[in-house]
Amino acid sequence: VFNNKGFGLGWFVNKLLKTPSTRVPSIKKKKDFLILINSFLLREGALREAYSLGLDKDVLFKKEVLEQNKNILYKAYKDYSLGLLPKIDSSLVVKKYEEGKFNGEFVSPQKALFSEVRVSDEILSQKIYSDFLLGDSFEDLMVAYGGSSKEPVSKGRGVLPTALFSMKVGEVSSPLSISNGTFSVVRLDGFVDSVPFELKHVYAKIEKTLKKDQEKRFLSA
């Protein structure tokens, strides 16, 4: 009951069917369901109040309704028309993939392999580097201070990638100040060359791009 008027299951189902799915929230709890019902009732109350005041006869109101109806009709027509477009042929996806491999679009970046000793004290990091310069092996320093080989990193911004891609293989860095407040001494162990992604890993992405291009051409024709 809302404003002394009853609203039943049929009314709710009718409202639900007329509401775009994007405006229906996910219902996981009873509270979510009640919020949805309340939103329907508030809209119903607002509409009834507007009609009682004669706002539906207002020129601006009619103009707005007309514009909204035009937009709804256009969207329905567009969705229907785009649904009739043929599916993207797999040969087009393969062609786009080969072109992308050639220009580097579908190629994984080169990565640096490295080992690292990371500590939370700057003075200690300087001592570790000093010990290395004095003859201690980097392997022994890793054992002594809990260092290890790390996951390869790609070239990019940040202290660590910048340092690694400026070093020679086998070179050990001076202490690096990391953004989280720690300090690292790293050794560049090598590089993993860039290689093309397998088609299966980028097929959906390419297909989606070709689909968007197809729709754009159709709508601009």
N, C-alpha and C positions, 0 to 999 in steps of 0.2 A: 504494500500500500504506500502510495506517494501522493501527498497533497489530497488525501481523502479519495484517491482513485486507485483501484486495483490493477495490477499488471501481472499477467500470467506467463506460463511457459511459452505459449504461442507467440506472444509479443516479444519475448526475449530471443527466441529462435529467429524471428523475422528480422530483428535488429542486428543479430549476429551475422546473418546471411548478407545483409546490405552493407556491412562494415568491411572496408578493405582489410585484408589479412595483415598488412603492415601496421594497422592501427589497433590490432587485437594483441594485447600483451600475453606473454607466456604465463599459463596458469599452472602453478605447481602446488599451491596451498589454497585452503578455503578463503584466506584473506585476499588472495589475488582475484578469486572469483567474485567476491563481494565488491572489490574495487571496480571491476568491470561493470557489474550491475549498476553500481552507484553512478558511474560515468554515463551509462545509457539513460538512467532516470533523470540526471541533471540536464542532459541534452533535450530529453523529452519535455521537461518542465520549462526550459528556456524557449523551446519552439512554441509550446502552448501559450506562454505568456506573450510572445511576440505576435502570435495570431490574434490574441484577445485585444491587443493594443492596435491592431490593424497595420502592423509593420510590413505584412506581406503585400500590401497594396502600395507601399512606398516606392517611388520611381528608382531610387538608388538600390533598394533591396532587389527589385525585379532585374535591374541591370546586372547586379552581382550574381544572382541566380543564373541568369542567361550565360554569363561568362564562365561560371563553374560548370554548367551543363556542356558548354562548348569544349572545355578542357577535358571533361570526362569522356565525351564522344570521340575527341581526337585521340586520347590515350587508348581507348578501346580499339579504334580503327588501326592505330599504329601497332599495337600489340598483335592484333589479328593479322595484319599484313606482314609483319616481321616473322610471324609463325609460319607463313607460307613459303618463306625463302628456303632454298635447298640447303641441305647439310653441307658442311665444308668437306670437300673431297680430300681424302688422305694424301693424295699425290701433291696437293698444294701445301699441306703441312710439311711433307718431306722436302719439297723445294725450298720452303722458307727456312727450314732447319739447316739445309746445306749452305744457303746464303748466309745465315747467321753464324755458322762455324767459320766461314771464310772471313767475315768482318769482326769476329771476336765476340759476337753477341751471346752465343751459347757455349762459351768456353769458361771453365773454372779458372780462377786467377792463380798465378804462381804463389806458392807458399814457402815460408821459411821454417826449417827444422831447427830447433834449438834446445839447449839445456839451460837450466836456471837455478840459481841459489837466491832465494828471496828471504829477507829478514825485515823486522819492523824497526830496527835501529840503524840510523845512518852511519854512525861511527863504526858499528860492527861490519856494515857492508864495505866500508873503506878498508877495514882490516883484512877482510876476505880478499879483496882485490890486491892489496899490498902483499899478502902471502902468496898470491898467484904470481905476481911480478918477481918475488924473491925465490921462486922455484917450485912451490907446491903445485901438484897437478890439479887440474880442474875437477877430475874424478874424485880425488881425495877430499877436496873442499866440498863437493856435493855430498859425500858420505858424512863428513864432519858436521855439516850445517843443514842436512835434510833436503838437499837439492835433488832435482830429477829432470828427466827428459820431458818435454811438454808437447802439447798438441800443436801442430803446425799453424802458423798465423799468416793471413793474407796481408798484402801491402795496403796500407791505409793510414789514417790519422792515428795519433796516439804515440806515446813515448816508445813503447816496445816495438811496434811495427817499423817506426821510423828508424830506430837504432839498428834493428836487424837487417833491414834492406840497404843499409849504408855500410855494412860490415863485409869482410871477406870470410870465406868458409874457414873455420878453425879459430877465428879471432874471438877474443874475450873482451867484453865491454867493461868500461869503468862503471861504478855504481849508477844505476838509473833510478830517478825519483818517480815512483808510480803514483797515479792520482789518488789511490786509496790510502796513501800514507806509508806504504811499504817501500823497500829499496831492493833492487835486483842487480845481480851480476849475471850476465848471460853469455853463452858461447854459441855462435852460429855453427850448426852442424852440417848444414847443406840446404838445398832448395828442392822443392817438388815442382816440376815443370807444369805449366798450365796445360790442361787437356780438355777436349770437347765433352760436354755433358752427353750422356746417352739420350737418344731420341725419346725413349719412354719417360724420361724424367722431365722433359720440357714439352711433350706433345700437347698436353692440355692447355698450357700457357700459349703456345703458338696457335692452336685452334681457336682459343678465345679471342686472340688479337685479330685473326683473319675474319672471325664472325663479326666483330665490331666494325672492321673496315667494310665488310659487306653491307651491314645495316646502314652505315654512314653514306655509302654510295647510293643505296636505295632511297633513303630519305632526302638526299640532295638532288635526286634525278628530277 
